[in-house]
Amino acid sequence: MGPGPYTFRVTDIYGNVLTDSNIPHQIGVDLTGSGQFSKGP
């Protein structure tokens, strides 16, 4: 994937999309994203 930074696009089962950009390459580190999916219908 290369050295980063990365952009991730995630789609849930309802078609909602979250995109997060400028994610640095870090091993063994938890990062908080900029969004959260709703709980669904």
WOZI-V113218 format. One record per residue. N is the residue number from 0. RES is the residue in one small letter. PHI is phi in radians with two decimals (* if undefined). Layout:
# WOZI-V113218
{{N RES PHI} {N RES PHI}}
This chain:
# WOZI-V113218
{{0 m *} {1 g 1.58} {2 p -1.38} {3 g 1.49} {4 p -1.24} {5 y -2.00} {6 t -2.12} {7 f -2.03} {8 r -2.18} {9 v -2.14} {10 t -2.06} {11 d -1.52} {12 i -1.19} {13 y -1.67} {14 g 1.59} {15 n -1.25} {16 v -2.13} {17 l -2.06} {18 t -2.17} {19 d -2.24} {20 s -2.07} {21 n 1.13} {22 i -1.45} {23 p -1.31} {24 h -1.42} {25 q -2.45} {26 i -1.66} {27 g 1.25} {28 v -2.12} {29 d -1.56} {30 l -2.08} {31 t -1.55} {32 g -1.36} {33 s -1.57} {34 g -2.53} {35 q -2.55} {36 f -1.19} {37 s -1.28} {38 k -1.36} {39 g 1.72} {40 p -1.23}}
